[in-house]
């Protein structure tokens, strides 16, 4: 791993932090990158769990929207037939 820093002050700060932690600069940088990545992952997972809970609550609140009643299915089928007939008449003209 090549550790090149355009800013000497940044390199010095990282070197000091690594020395204080008792690890090499490479190990310090990799550990920091891993910590940042896992923190991002945790925020994503928390957001996902919250979203799933909201979605579950929404579906539980309206169970009829998942399985429409027979009357609603019949009305949708009739509307589809009317639309298809209208489209056929439009093509025939």
Beta strands, then each sheet from edge to edge (+ up, - down):
end
